[in-house]
Amino acid sequence: MNIEIIKLSEIKPYENNPRIKSNITKVAESIKKFGFQQPIVVDTQNIIIVGHSRYEASKQLNLERVPVLIAKDMSAEDVKAYRIADNRTNQDSEWDFPKLNKEFGDLLDVNFDLTDLGFDEKEIENMITFKGDETYFDSDMAREHWKEMPDFIHEDNKPYRTIYLHFDDDEQVEEFAQLINQTVTDKTKTVYFNERQQRVLKDKVYE
């Protein structure tokens, strides 16, 4: 495998790319954090076969040069087929949630910022609170179970008011925790007052 570094301006997006790009910012953040670990795959005309999101993210980061892999031995038909197959096979991936939960825990133990992984805060919360003896219910499963179910009006359970507090030191945090009679650690993201059980995605089931 021969990876080359070429000017971003020399790379051309495939004009009929069938995959909609919706995660460019997350890809850019990943490249900024971890570096360019996957090359953009192009044909001999420098037209992108695989890596449109990395290309757009590179533009967002104002990169002048990027690593590319030139697919020199692929026919036009193979290029077209590979472009579709690569996008399709990515859709078949699923998370092993107990293992993902453990990986998150290992990263938390070394104070790694989990927001660098591309998940939003709610997804991170779900992963951290997931327990191995429970069934994780993701959004695709929910849609499948909800087919042909009647419409209903959901009660608004949003908190009345959200307050962000900033402390100067651990002593102030401990004093605050004692004041509200709750446990606050360096892994605590949210507390409720008056205290109430925090329900997350894994708590939602369909009957």
C-alpha positions as CSV (number, residue, x, y, z in Angstrom):
1,M,0.0,0.0,0.0
2,N,1.6,3.2,-1.2
3,I,0.2,6.3,0.6
4,E,1.1,9.7,-0.9
5,I,0.7,13.2,0.4
6,I,-0.8,15.6,-2.1
7,K,-2.4,19.0,-2.2
8,L,-6.1,19.0,-1.1
9,S,-6.8,21.3,-4.1
10,E,-5.8,18.5,-6.5
11,I,-8.5,16.1,-5.1
12,K,-11.9,16.1,-6.8
13,P,-15.1,14.9,-5.1
14,Y,-17.2,12.4,-7.1
15,E,-20.1,14.5,-8.5
16,N,-22.6,11.6,-8.2
17,N,-21.6,10.5,-4.7
18,P,-24.8,8.7,-3.4
19,R,-23.9,9.1,0.2
20,I,-25.2,12.2,2.1
21,K,-22.5,13.8,4.3
22,S,-24.0,14.8,7.6
23,N,-21.1,14.3,10.1
24,I,-18.4,16.6,8.7
25,T,-17.8,18.5,11.9
26,K,-17.4,15.3,13.9
27,V,-14.9,14.0,11.3
28,A,-13.0,17.2,11.5
29,E,-12.8,17.1,15.3
30,S,-11.6,13.5,15.1
31,I,-8.8,14.4,12.6
32,K,-7.9,17.4,14.8
33,K,-7.7,15.2,17.9
34,F,-6.1,12.0,16.5
35,G,-4.5,13.1,13.3
36,F,-5.2,11.8,9.7
37,Q,-5.2,8.0,10.4
38,Q,-7.1,7.0,7.3
39,P,-6.1,8.1,3.8
40,I,-8.6,9.4,1.2
41,V,-8.9,6.8,-1.6
42,V,-8.9,8.3,-5.1
43,D,-8.7,7.0,-8.7
44,T,-5.9,7.8,-11.1
45,Q,-7.7,11.1,-11.9
46,N,-7.7,12.1,-8.2
47,I,-11.5,11.7,-8.0
48,I,-12.5,10.4,-4.6
49,I,-13.6,6.8,-4.4
50,V,-13.8,6.6,-0.5
51,G,-13.4,9.5,1.9
52,H,-15.7,12.4,0.9
53,S,-16.3,13.2,4.6
54,R,-12.6,13.3,5.3
55,Y,-12.1,15.5,2.3
56,E,-14.8,18.0,3.4
57,A,-13.4,17.9,7.0
58,S,-9.9,18.7,5.6
59,K,-11.4,21.7,3.9
60,Q,-13.0,22.7,7.2
61,L,-9.6,22.4,8.9
62,N,-7.9,24.4,6.1
63,L,-5.4,21.6,5.5
64,E,-3.2,22.1,2.5
65,R,-2.0,18.5,2.0
66,V,-3.6,15.2,2.9
67,P,-2.7,11.5,2.7
68,V,-4.2,9.7,-0.2
69,L,-4.2,6.1,-1.5
70,I,-4.4,6.0,-5.3
71,A,-6.3,2.9,-6.6
72,K,-4.3,2.3,-9.7
73,D,-5.5,-1.2,-10.6
74,M,-9.3,-0.8,-10.3
75,S,-11.5,-0.7,-13.4
76,A,-14.2,2.0,-13.6
77,E,-16.8,-0.5,-12.7
78,D,-14.9,-1.7,-9.7
79,V,-14.4,1.9,-8.5
80,K,-18.2,2.5,-8.8
81,A,-19.0,-0.7,-7.0
82,Y,-16.5,-0.2,-4.3
83,R,-17.8,3.3,-3.6
84,I,-21.3,1.9,-3.0
85,A,-20.1,-1.2,-1.1
86,D,-17.9,0.7,1.3
87,N,-20.8,3.0,2.3
88,R,-23.2,0.1,2.6
89,T,-21.0,-2.1,4.8
90,N,-20.5,0.7,7.2
91,Q,-24.3,0.6,7.8
92,D,-24.1,-3.0,9.0
93,S,-21.9,-2.3,12.0
94,E,-23.4,-2.5,15.5
95,W,-22.1,-1.8,19.0
96,D,-21.4,-4.4,21.5
97,F,-22.7,-2.2,24.4
98,P,-21.2,-4.1,27.4
99,K,-17.8,-3.9,25.7
100,L,-18.3,-0.3,24.7
101,N,-19.3,0.5,28.3
102,K,-16.0,-1.0,29.5
103,E,-14.0,1.0,26.9
104,F,-15.7,4.2,28.1
105,G,-14.9,3.3,31.7
106,D,-11.3,2.7,30.9
107,L,-11.0,6.1,29.2
108,L,-12.8,7.8,32.1
109,D,-10.2,6.3,34.5
110,V,-7.5,8.3,32.8
111,N,-9.7,11.4,32.5
112,F,-10.0,11.2,28.8
113,D,-12.6,13.7,27.3
114,L,-15.3,11.4,25.9
115,T,-16.8,14.2,23.8
116,D,-13.7,13.7,21.5
117,L,-15.2,10.4,20.4
118,G,-18.0,11.9,18.3
119,F,-20.9,11.0,20.6
120,D,-23.2,13.7,22.0
121,E,-23.6,14.1,25.8
122,K,-26.8,12.1,25.9
123,E,-25.2,9.1,24.1
124,I,-22.2,9.3,26.4
125,E,-24.5,9.3,29.4
126,N,-26.3,6.2,28.1
127,M,-23.1,4.3,27.5
128,I,-21.7,5.2,31.0
129,T,-24.9,4.2,32.8
130,F,-25.5,1.0,30.7
131,K,-25.3,-2.2,32.8
132,G,-24.4,-5.6,31.3
133,D,-27.5,-7.4,32.5
134,E,-29.8,-5.0,30.7
135,T,-31.1,-4.8,27.2
136,Y,-30.0,-1.7,25.3
137,F,-32.8,-0.2,23.2
138,D,-31.4,1.9,20.4
139,S,-33.4,4.3,18.2
140,D,-33.6,1.8,15.2
141,M,-35.1,-0.9,17.5
142,A,-37.6,1.7,18.8
143,R,-38.7,2.6,15.4
144,E,-39.2,-1.1,14.5
145,H,-41.2,-1.8,17.6
146,W,-43.3,1.4,17.1
147,K,-44.6,0.5,13.6
148,E,-48.4,0.9,13.4
149,M,-48.7,1.9,17.0
150,P,-51.2,4.7,17.8
151,D,-50.1,8.3,18.2
152,F,-50.1,9.7,21.7
153,I,-49.2,13.0,23.4
154,H,-46.1,12.7,25.6
155,E,-46.0,14.5,28.9
156,D,-43.4,17.3,29.0
157,N,-40.8,16.1,31.5
158,K,-38.2,18.8,30.9
159,P,-36.7,20.2,34.1
160,Y,-38.2,23.5,35.3
161,R,-34.9,25.3,35.4
162,T,-31.3,24.3,34.6
163,I,-28.5,26.0,36.6
164,Y,-24.8,25.6,35.9
165,L,-22.5,25.9,38.9
166,H,-18.7,26.5,38.8
167,F,-16.5,25.7,41.9
168,D,-13.0,26.9,42.7
169,D,-11.9,23.7,44.4
170,D,-12.9,20.2,45.6
171,E,-13.7,21.6,49.0
172,Q,-16.5,23.7,47.6
173,V,-17.8,20.8,45.6
174,E,-17.9,18.6,48.8
175,E,-19.7,21.4,50.7
176,F,-22.3,21.7,48.0
177,A,-22.8,17.9,47.8
178,Q,-23.4,17.9,51.6
179,L,-25.8,20.8,51.3
180,I,-28.1,19.0,48.8
181,N,-27.4,15.6,50.4
182,Q,-26.2,14.0,47.2
183,T,-23.0,12.3,46.1
184,V,-20.9,14.3,43.6
185,T,-17.7,12.8,42.1
186,D,-15.4,13.8,39.3
187,K,-17.5,11.7,37.0
188,T,-20.8,13.4,37.9
189,K,-22.4,15.1,34.9
190,T,-25.8,16.1,36.3
191,V,-27.6,16.3,39.6
192,Y,-31.3,17.0,40.3
193,F,-32.7,19.0,43.2
194,N,-34.9,17.8,44.7
195,E,-33.2,14.5,44.0
196,R,-35.0,12.3,41.5
197,Q,-34.0,9.2,39.5
198,Q,-32.5,10.1,36.2
199,R,-34.1,8.1,33.4
200,V,-32.0,7.5,30.3
201,L,-32.6,5.7,27.0
202,K,-32.0,2.2,28.4
203,D,-35.0,2.7,30.8
204,K,-37.4,3.1,27.9
205,V,-39.3,0.0,26.9
206,Y,-42.3,-0.8,24.8
207,E,-45.2,-2.9,26.1
